[in-house]
Amino acid sequence: MLRVYTSDHSLYCAKLRILLRHKQIPFEEVPPPGGGGSKEFLSIVPSGNIPALVDGALVLTDSEAIAEYLEEKHPDHPMLPDTLIGRALSRERSRFSDTRLEPALRLTFPHVAPATRDPQSITDAHAMITKRLVALGVMLDRSPLPRDQLWMGDCGTIVTLEWIALFEGRVIPALDWPEAVTTYRAQMLEHAAVAEEMQAYRPEMLLYMHEKGAL
């Protein structure tokens, strides 16, 4: 059975679990022994990155690299389209989520706790999140990828959108969500793997907010 090292609040761990759930791949989920920066964990995963996958002798990090590996090894319940353009668009969505949308959200994390919140930083983060949501809306309007299938590029995108929605009104001011993004979010939450993951993951999101005093 696959072993996956994860942490409770990690967006990228939730992203990977959606893929594992959708592909119906059995896995054992464990925390890093001794913590993420421990010598014990670094002896297993030299980079210290989470999530990390252990499959026999293979130790692999980076959620995208893991997803691509699992897609090739377990082709059932495919998460990449069967056309060249479709695969490119799914990968583009993954990269946009990881390199544009999630980093915009991450600008807010140092300021989640009201006691350490910097108003200007929140204003800047709100503007960047808005910019990325608008871009995502345009990309979704142009994309021919059907929404009744869960693609690899959707896994991280929907988790990031759920964090943004949780922060809205609690950490950042209200957002003007593009209709295409609102529709996409609702459609993604209907997928069984996404719904199952969010049922398990949302309490961890709320716990994080409680611990920071944001709820």
C-alpha contacts under 8 A as a table, 3 or more apart, distances in Angstrom:
res1	aa1	res2	aa2	distance
1	M	26	P	6.32
1	M	27	F	5.60
1	M	28	E	6.80
1	M	55	D	7.48
2	L	26	P	6.87
2	L	27	F	4.67
2	L	28	E	6.03
2	L	53	L	7.08
2	L	54	V	6.06
2	L	55	D	5.23
2	L	56	G	7.80
3	R	27	F	5.75
3	R	28	E	4.73
3	R	29	E	5.97
3	R	30	V	7.28
3	R	53	L	5.89
3	R	54	V	5.09
3	R	55	D	6.66
4	V	27	F	6.89
4	V	28	E	6.05
4	V	29	E	4.87
4	V	30	V	6.25
4	V	51	P	6.66
4	V	52	A	5.64
4	V	53	L	4.68
4	V	54	V	6.31
5	Y	29	E	5.96
5	Y	30	V	5.07
5	Y	31	P	5.31
5	Y	32	P	5.73
5	Y	50	I	6.42
5	Y	51	P	5.44
5	Y	52	A	5.11
5	Y	53	L	6.53
6	T	10	S	7.42
6	T	13	C	5.82
6	T	29	E	6.70
6	T	30	V	6.23
6	T	31	P	5.34
6	T	32	P	6.91
6	T	50	I	5.74
6	T	51	P	4.99
6	T	52	A	7.07
7	S	10	S	5.63
7	S	13	C	6.99
7	S	31	P	6.01
7	S	32	P	7.76
7	S	50	I	7.19
7	S	51	P	7.61
8	D	204	E	6.39
9	H	201	Y	7.97
9	H	204	E	6.05
9	H	205	M	6.33
9	H	208	Y	7.12
10	S	13	C	5.25
10	S	14	A	6.54
11	L	14	A	5.19
11	L	15	K	6.24
11	L	156	G	7.46
11	L	159	V	6.47
11	L	160	T	7.01
12	Y	15	K	4.87
12	Y	16	L	6.29
12	Y	50	I	7.81
12	Y	51	P	6.83
12	Y	63	S	6.37
12	Y	156	G	6.79
13	C	16	L	5.13
13	C	17	R	6.22
13	C	50	I	7.18
13	C	51	P	5.44
13	C	63	S	7.62
14	A	17	R	5.05
14	A	18	I	6.31
14	A	156	G	7.82
14	A	159	V	7.07
14	A	197	E	7.02
14	A	201	Y	7.10
15	K	18	I	5.39
15	K	19	L	6.79
15	K	63	S	7.64
15	K	155	C	5.01
15	K	156	G	4.77
15	K	159	V	6.55
16	L	19	L	5.23
16	L	20	L	6.33
16	L	51	P	7.79
16	L	63	S	6.28
16	L	66	I	7.97
16	L	67	A	7.03
16	L	155	C	7.35
16	L	156	G	7.97
17	R	20	L	4.93
17	R	21	R	5.94
17	R	197	E	6.99
18	I	21	R	5.10
18	I	22	H	6.05
18	I	155	C	6.17
18	I	193	A	5.49
18	I	194	V	5.81
18	I	197	E	6.09
19	L	22	H	5.11
19	L	23	K	6.10
19	L	67	A	7.23
19	L	152	M	7.13
19	L	155	C	6.72
19	L	193	A	7.56
20	L	23	K	5.24
20	L	24	Q	5.87
20	L	25	I	5.33
20	L	26	P	7.52
20	L	27	F	7.79
21	R	24	Q	4.93
21	R	25	I	6.55
21	R	193	A	5.34
21	R	197	E	7.89
22	H	25	I	7.93
22	H	77	H	7.06
22	H	192	A	7.62
22	H	193	A	5.06
23	K	74	H	7.57
23	K	76	D	6.67
23	K	77	H	5.24
23	K	78	P	7.37
31	P	35	G	7.33
32	P	35	G	5.07
32	P	36	G	5.49
32	P	41	F	5.75
33	P	36	G	7.50
33	P	38	S	7.34
33	P	40	E	6.28
33	P	41	F	5.52
34	G	37	G	7.72
34	G	38	S	5.29
34	G	39	K	7.72
34	G	40	E	6.40
34	G	41	F	6.66
35	G	38	S	5.38
35	G	41	F	7.01
36	G	41	F	6.44
36	G	42	L	7.86
36	G	48	G	6.15
36	G	49	N	7.72
36	G	50	I	7.78
37	G	41	F	6.80
37	G	42	L	6.75
37	G	48	G	6.31
38	S	41	F	5.31
38	S	42	L	6.16
39	K	42	L	5.01
39	K	43	S	6.01
40	E	43	S	5.21
40	E	44	I	6.84
41	F	44	I	5.24
41	F	45	V	5.92
41	F	46	P	7.67
41	F	48	G	6.90
42	L	45	V	4.81
42	L	46	P	4.52
42	L	47	S	6.77
42	L	48	G	5.53
43	S	46	P	5.88
44	I	59	V	7.72
45	V	48	G	5.38
45	V	49	N	7.16
45	V	52	A	7.22
45	V	59	V	6.83
45	V	61	T	7.99
47	S	61	T	7.98
49	N	52	A	6.40
49	N	61	T	6.20
49	N	62	D	7.21
50	I	61	T	6.86
50	I	62	D	7.45
51	P	61	T	6.27
51	P	62	D	6.82
51	P	63	S	6.57
52	A	59	V	7.01
52	A	60	L	5.70
52	A	61	T	4.55
52	A	62	D	7.13
52	A	63	S	7.93
53	L	58	L	7.78
53	L	59	V	5.68
53	L	60	L	5.10
53	L	61	T	6.28
53	L	66	I	7.02
54	V	57	A	7.14
54	V	58	L	5.64
54	V	59	V	4.63
54	V	60	L	6.52
55	D	58	L	5.09
55	D	59	V	6.58
56	G	59	V	7.98
60	L	65	A	7.50
60	L	66	I	6.46
61	T	65	A	6.81
61	T	66	I	6.44
62	D	65	A	5.33
62	D	66	I	6.19
63	S	66	I	5.10
63	S	67	A	6.03
64	E	67	A	4.99
64	E	68	E	6.15
64	E	94	S	7.86
65	A	68	E	5.23
65	A	69	Y	6.16
66	I	69	Y	5.09
66	I	70	L	6.14
67	A	70	L	5.20
67	A	71	E	6.06
67	A	152	M	7.44
68	E	71	E	5.08
68	E	72	E	6.36
69	Y	72	E	5.33
69	Y	73	K	6.15
70	L	73	K	5.01
70	L	74	H	5.59
70	L	75	P	7.88
71	E	74	H	5.36
71	E	75	P	5.53
71	E	78	P	6.76
71	E	79	M	6.85
71	E	80	L	7.77
72	E	75	P	5.72
75	P	78	P	5.48
78	P	81	P	7.42
78	P	151	W	7.94
79	M	150	L	6.45
79	M	151	W	4.50
79	M	152	M	5.04
80	L	86	G	7.43
80	L	87	R	5.45
80	L	90	S	6.77
80	L	151	W	5.82
80	L	152	M	6.16
81	P	84	L	7.77
81	P	86	G	5.15
81	P	87	R	5.15
81	P	90	S	7.68
81	P	151	W	7.52
82	D	86	G	6.90
82	D	87	R	7.01
83	T	86	G	5.09
83	T	87	R	6.15
84	L	87	R	5.34
84	L	88	A	6.27
85	I	88	A	5.04
85	I	89	L	6.17
86	G	89	L	5.15
86	G	90	S	6.24
86	G	144	P	7.92
86	G	145	L	6.63
87	R	90	S	5.16
87	R	91	R	6.19
88	A	91	R	5.16
88	A	92	E	6.04
89	L	92	E	4.89
89	L	93	R	6.25
89	L	143	S	7.42
89	L	145	L	7.76
90	S	93	R	5.18
90	S	94	S	6.43
90	S	145	L	7.90
90	S	151	W	6.49
90	S	152	M	6.35
90	S	153	G	4.75
90	S	154	D	7.68
91	R	94	S	5.01
91	R	95	R	6.21
91	R	152	M	7.34
91	R	153	G	5.75
92	E	95	R	5.12
92	E	96	F	6.04
92	E	153	G	7.28
93	R	96	F	5.07
93	R	97	S	6.13
93	R	153	G	4.87
93	R	154	D	7.08
93	R	157	T	7.54
94	S	97	S	5.20
94	S	98	D	6.19
94	S	152	M	7.04
94	S	153	G	4.10
94	S	154	D	6.94
94	S	155	C	7.89
94	S	156	G	6.74
94	S	157	T	7.04
95	R	98	D	5.08
95	R	99	T	5.75
95	R	100	R	7.73
95	R	153	G	7.80
96	F	99	T	5.34
96	F	100	R	5.17
96	F	101	L	6.35
97	S	100	R	5.68
97	S	101	L	4.74
97	S	102	E	5.70
97	S	153	G	7.96
97	S	156	G	6.36
97	S	157	T	5.30
97	S	160	T	7.54
98	D	101	L	6.46
98	D	102	E	5.52
98	D	103	P	7.13
98	D	156	G	7.32
99	T	102	E	6.58
99	T	103	P	6.21
100	R	103	P	5.56
100	R	104	A	6.31
100	R	132	R	6.69
101	L	104	A	5.28
101	L	105	L	6.50
101	L	129	I	6.88
101	L	132	R	5.65
101	L	133	L	7.46
101	L	157	T	7.86
101	L	160	T	7.31
102	E	105	L	5.03
102	E	106	R	6.06
102	E	160	T	6.01
103	P	106	R	4.79
103	P	107	L	6.48
104	A	107	L	5.49
104	A	108	T	7.75
104	A	125	A	6.28
104	A	128	M	5.67
104	A	129	I	5.23
104	A	132	R	7.42
105	L	108	T	5.81
105	L	109	F	7.46
105	L	125	A	7.06
105	L	129	I	6.31
105	L	160	T	7.57
105	L	163	W	7.88
105	L	164	I	6.62
106	R	109	F	5.33
107	L	110	P	7.04
107	L	121	S	7.67
107	L	122	I	7.91
107	L	125	A	5.57
108	T	111	H	5.36
108	T	112	V	6.30
108	T	121	S	7.51
108	T	122	I	6.32
108	T	125	A	6.07
108	T	171	V	7.49
108	T	172	I	7.84
109	F	112	V	5.34
110	P	113	A	7.67
110	P	116	T	7.61
110	P	117	R	7.48
111	H	114	P	6.92
111	H	116	T	5.73
111	H	117	R	4.20
111	H	118	D	6.32
111	H	121	S	7.80
111	H	122	I	7.26
111	H	171	V	7.56
112	V	116	T	7.58
112	V	117	R	6.46
112	V	171	V	5.74
112	V	209	M	7.65
112	V	212	K	6.48
112	V	214	A	6.43
113	A	116	T	5.61
113	A	117	R	6.10
113	A	212	K	4.72
113	A	213	G	5.67
113	A	214	A	5.82
114	P	117	R	5.01
114	P	212	K	7.80
114	P	213	G	6.82
114	P	214	A	6.56
117	R	121	S	7.97
117	R	122	I	7.58
118	D	121	S	5.37
118	D	122	I	6.32
119	P	122	I	5.10
119	P	123	T	6.18
120	Q	123	T	4.96
120	Q	124	D	6.18
121	S	124	D	5.05
121	S	125	A	6.06
122	I	125	A	4.99
122	I	126	H	6.00
122	I	171	V	7.69
122	I	172	I	6.18
123	T	126	H	5.13
123	T	127	A	6.30
123	T	172	I	7.65
124	D	127	A	5.18
124	D	128	M	6.30
125	A	128	M	5.10
125	A	129	I	6.05
125	A	172	I	7.92
126	H	129	I	5.18
126	H	130	T	6.06
126	H	172	I	6.21
126	H	173	P	7.14
126	H	175	L	7.79
127	A	130	T	5.12
127	A	131	K	6.20
128	M	131	K	4.99
128	M	132	R	6.26
129	I	132	R	5.13
129	I	133	L	6.11
130	T	133	L	5.12
130	T	134	V	6.20
130	T	175	L	6.88
130	T	176	D	7.36
130	T	177	W	7.82
131	K	134	V	5.28
131	K	135	A	6.34
132	R	135	A	5.02
132	R	136	L	6.07
133	L	136	L	4.99
133	L	137	G	6.11
133	L	177	W	6.92
133	L	178	P	6.92
133	L	181	V	7.20
134	V	137	G	5.08
134	V	138	V	6.46
134	V	177	W	7.74
134	V	178	P	6.22
135	A	138	V	5.23
135	A	139	M	6.26
136	L	139	M	5.01
136	L	140	L	6.06
136	L	181	V	6.96
137	G	140	L	5.13
137	G	141	D	6.19
137	G	178	P	5.87
137	G	179	E	7.40
137	G	180	A	5.11
137	G	181	V	5.27
138	V	141	D	5.14
138	V	142	R	6.34
138	V	180	A	7.74
139	M	142	R	5.21
139	M	143	S	6.06
140	L	143	S	5.07
140	L	180	A	6.51
140	L	181	V	7.39
140	L	184	Y	7.89
141	D	180	A	6.50
146	P	149	Q	6.16
147	R	150	L	6.82
147	R	184	Y	7.74
147	R	187	Q	6.80
147	R	188	M	7.43
148	D	187	Q	7.78
148	D	191	H	7.97
150	L	154	D	6.49
150	L	155	C	7.86
150	L	188	M	7.44
150	L	191	H	7.09
151	W	154	D	5.38
151	W	155	C	7.21
152	M	155	C	5.77
153	G	156	G	6.70
153	G	157	T	6.82
154	D	157	T	5.09
154	D	158	I	6.02
154	D	188	M	7.59
155	C	158	I	5.84
155	C	159	V	6.73
155	C	194	V	7.80
156	G	159	V	5.29
156	G	160	T	6.19
157	T	160	T	5.27
157	T	161	L	6.21
158	I	161	L	5.00
158	I	162	E	6.21
158	I	185	R	6.43
158	I	188	M	6.78
158	I	189	L	7.83
159	V	162	E	5.11
159	V	163	W	6.44
160	T	163	W	5.16
160	T	164	I	6.26
161	L	164	I	5.00
161	L	165	A	6.15
161	L	185	R	7.31
162	E	165	A	5.05
162	E	166	L	6.17
163	W	166	L	5.00
163	W	167	F	6.18
163	W	205	M	7.80
164	I	167	F	5.14
164	I	168	E	6.11
165	A	168	E	5.15
166	L	169	G	7.94
166	L	170	R	7.36
167	F	170	R	5.19
167	F	171	V	4.95
167	F	172	I	6.04
168	E	171	V	6.09
168	E	172	I	5.17
168	E	173	P	5.88
168	E	174	A	5.49
168	E	175	L	6.87
169	G	172	I	5.60
169	G	173	P	5.04
169	G	174	A	5.40
170	R	173	P	7.44
170	R	214	A	6.31
170	R	215	L	7.21
171	V	214	A	7.08
177	W	181	V	6.66
177	W	182	T	6.46
178	P	181	V	5.36
178	P	182	T	6.41
179	E	182	T	5.06
179	E	183	T	6.10
180	A	183	T	5.23
180	A	184	Y	6.06
181	V	184	Y	4.96
181	V	185	R	5.98
182	T	185	R	5.19
182	T	186	A	6.38
183	T	186	A	5.28
183	T	187	Q	6.26
184	Y	187	Q	5.08
184	Y	188	M	6.12
185	R	188	M	5.22
185	R	189	L	6.30
186	A	189	L	5.29
186	A	190	E	6.70
187	Q	190	E	5.38
187	Q	191	H	7.33
188	M	191	H	5.63
188	M	194	V	6.87
189	L	192	A	7.75
189	L	194	V	5.68
189	L	195	A	5.53
190	E	194	V	7.20
190	E	195	A	6.38
191	H	194	V	5.38
191	H	195	A	6.11
192	A	195	A	5.09
192	A	196	E	5.97
193	A	196	E	5.22
193	A	197	E	6.12
194	V	197	E	5.17
194	V	198	M	6.04
195	A	198	M	5.21
195	A	199	Q	6.09
196	E	199	Q	5.20
196	E	200	A	6.52
197	E	200	A	5.23
197	E	201	Y	5.80
198	M	201	Y	4.78
198	M	202	R	5.28
199	Q	202	R	5.81
199	Q	203	P	7.52
200	A	203	P	6.54
200	A	204	E	7.72
201	Y	204	E	5.31
201	Y	205	M	6.50
202	R	205	M	4.90
202	R	206	L	6.21
203	P	206	L	5.04
203	P	207	L	6.01
204	E	207	L	4.94
204	E	208	Y	6.17
205	M	208	Y	5.19
205	M	209	M	6.44
206	L	209	M	5.00
206	L	210	H	6.15
206	L	215	L	7.86
207	L	210	H	5.00
207	L	211	E	6.09
208	Y	211	E	5.16
208	Y	212	K	6.31
209	M	212	K	5.12
209	M	213	G	6.20
209	M	214	A	5.11
209	M	215	L	5.79
210	H	213	G	4.99
210	H	214	A	5.89
210	H	215	L	5.26
211	E	214	A	7.69
212	K	215	L	7.97
